[in-house]
Amino acid sequence: MKVTRELRFRGISLRLAAVLKSPRLSVMALAMQFGEQATAQDAYRPLSLVPSDVTLARVDELLQPWEIQPSAVDDIMPTTDEQARHVALIYSAARTLLLYHTLDGSGPLAIDKLEIAIARLVARFSILRTVFMPHRNSFLQVVLKRSDTHTAVVEASNGDTLDMVCDRSVENDVVEDLLFGTCLTRFIIIHCKDQYRIVCRISHAQHDGMSIANMWTAFEALCSTDRVPRAPDNKHSFAQHMRTLAKLDTPAALSHWQRLLNKSSPTRLKAQSTCQLNFDEGPSITSTIFEQSMRSIDYTFATVLKAAWAAVLAKFCAKQDVVFGTLINGRSEADAQEILGPCSPDDDRQRLSRAGPPCYCE
């Protein structure tokens, strides 16, 4: 396992299974050679996922409103349905799904070394260099060759703690305007006496293209060594995953879930809904939720809320039997855990059956 980890750190394609099946070093070397050849043959080609309505000749026209030069672009891809939902919420007035991750440390603070490590980290993970822009009724994600990722350094004043300075920094950041075509990734280095905290702002739309645990592991490695580890081969890249999704048999997947859900048919609510970007919040509305007496230990108030939402959907769809939730395609693909974060698993499917008196079952 140590050998495999070190080889992957150096960008060499070798699985643990190949090590265990190789009685001699020469056989293992052959397995590595074949692995490299297979990876090269199956390599992802940038711009191969550009939507059909955007020809390569029109890329300049597409990027012009956002003041991005075609020479600065590494790749252009569509967003997944899950990403599109997250992007819409990020750029709404509520600014939801824009997240702040922290990493604490102690001891002497080498600002220059941390800034270099952050720059190398952004260069290694393309999703950190990805910007989003509206296109048709959805969004596109554009991977930049170089990012304008901003790193701020904040010194704590006398009497301030890390938490106090961190809260203020995040509050100030939240009220800043977000613009399409600009990088959502931002780093803040907070220094307080012999302690420091690194804050990473990242959108949930980027979560869908990387593992945060892998990001922090790579960052710690970049901080603790002068050598720059090779970026992993594109077999474990988000672009490669997107290409895999494009090849999936979506009708077969829907048919599979229809059989599991007793031949239920999907209703495309998304096509009938809209998301107003940068809308005015308007007046506040305060409502009191009456305390409910839960006589059964088999359900909670959260179950009641789900039942209420199911009833709304049933009325909207004019159906007595409603299954709702989210099905995310591609999560079961091999090595998906090397690419995707753990925060986007399939949501639980809920079912509402109304036969006579209203009832709810999970």
Buried (B, 14 or more C-beta within 10 A) or exposed (E): EEEBEEBBBEEBBBBEEBBEEBEEEEEBEEBBEEBBEEBEEEEBEBBEBBBEEBEEEEBEEBBEEBEBEEEEBBBBBBBBBBBBBBBBBBBBEEBEBBBBEBBEBEEEBEEEEBBBBBBBBBBBBBBBBBBBBBBEEBBBBBBBEEBEBEBEBBEBEEEBEBEBBBEBBBEEBEEEEBEBBBBBBBBBBBBBEEBBBBBBBBBBBBBBBBBBEBBBEBBEBBBEEEEEBEBBBBBBBBBBBBBBBEEEEEEEBBEEEBEEBEEBEEBEEEEEEEEEBEEEEEEEEEEEEEEEEEEEEEBEEEBEEBBEBBBEBBEEEEBEBBBBEEBBBBEEBEEBBBBBBEEBEEEEBBBBBBEEEEEBEE
